[in-house]
Amino acid sequence: MHAAVYARKSTEQTGVAAEARSVTRQIENAKAYAEKNGWTVSDDHVFVDDGVSGAEFVKRPGFLRLMNALKPRPPFQVLVMSEESRLGREAIQVGYAFQQIVDAGVRVFFYLTNQERKLDSATDKMMLALTNFASEFEREKASQRTHDAMLRKAKSLYVTGNKIYGYDNLPVYGTDRNADGSLRRQHVVRKINPEQSRIVVQIFERYASGFGLAAIAKVLNKDHVAPPMGGRLGWCPTAIRELLRRDLYRGIVWWNRTQTIQRGGTRARRQRPESDWLRLEAPELRIVSDVLWGQVEARRSKNAAAYQREPQGRLVSRPTGEDQHSAYLLSSLAKCVTCGGSIVAIKKGPHGRSGSTVYRCSYYHKRGPAICSNAVSLRQDLLDSAILHAMNEAIDERVLTASVAR
C-alpha cells in the first residue's frame, strides 16, 4: 500500500507543540510510522509547507499539491500526519479538505495518537468539528498573545515591523542565553542611517521644488543610489510616492492602523477604526523638518485634487488606463528584450496632448537609462497592425473553428 506524508510548520510558534516546530522531524516520524505499518512512502508523495500559517489555504504550495494529487485518482491510499492541526487551523476549510481527502478513497492517520480520522458517522463528523474548533480557538489565542506583545513593544518605540529606508534596525540583547549559548535578543530599536537619511531629505526637497515622481527616480538611478530593497531594477515612481507618505520621517510612529484577517482561505488586510490607532511621538527619529513636510503635503494635495475620485474609486477627472480597458494591444503583454520590463504605450508630444502614440520600455521611460538602455520607440499603429496580421496568418482556421465549437 502506498502512503503520502503531509508536514506543516506554522509561522506562529506561540503555543505550538515541540513536534510541530520542525517539518523534518514530522517527515521522519511519519515515514517511520508508515514503515511500521507496512506502507511505502515515495519522495514524490511527501508534501511540505514550512513556515505557513494554519489559516492559509490559498498560498500553501504543499497543501495545494496534495489536494491536486487526489484527482482524477490518487496515487496513494493513505495519508500520514503528526496531528489534525497540521492540515490547518480554520474549522470550515479543514473540514472541507478532510471531506475531499476521504471521498477520494484516502485513509488519514495521525502518528502521534495512532488514530485514523474517519467520517463514516455523525459522531465522527462531530469529533472532527470539535477538534477543528479547538485548533482554531488556539490559533486565535496565539494571535491575541502576539498582538499584546507587539503593543507593549510599540509603546516603547521598539521595532514591530520591517526595516524602513533611512533607518538601521539594531538588536538589543539581554543576559539570558539561547539553547546554543548565544545571547537572547530582547527587542530591536531604530537608529537613523546618515547616508540614507540624506537621500530621504533630497527626495522631499526635489518633490517640493516641482520634480515629478518619475523624474526623481531617474535622478537617483542615474546617480547609482541603491534602492530600499536593493536589486538591479533601481528606484521606481511608486517607491518615491510611498516614501513621501511615511510619517516616521517627521518623527511620528503609527501602530495598529490595519488588521490581518482571513478571507477566502488566505490572509487579507482591513483598516481598523481610527479609535484603535496608536500615535506616538518619536522626535529622535525625525529626518524631515515640519516646513519641508508641509511643502510636500501641499503639493500632494494639489495633485490629488487634479485626480478626484468617486467614493467607489472611479476617477472623475483625468482617468488613466488603470480605470478602463486598455486601448493598446501590447501594453503589459509585451516585454523589453533588454531588461524584461513591460512595454507601455506613450503619447509622444508636448505633455502627451499631441503627436503619435509609441510603444516603449516602461523601465527606460520611468526609471531612466541607468536601469535599462533600450531607448527604442515603435509607432503603436504600425506595430499593432503587424502583430494582428502575423496572428491572422499563423492561426489555422480549422483550429479556430474547433475551439469555438468546443
Disulfide bonds with the S-S distance in Angstrom:
none
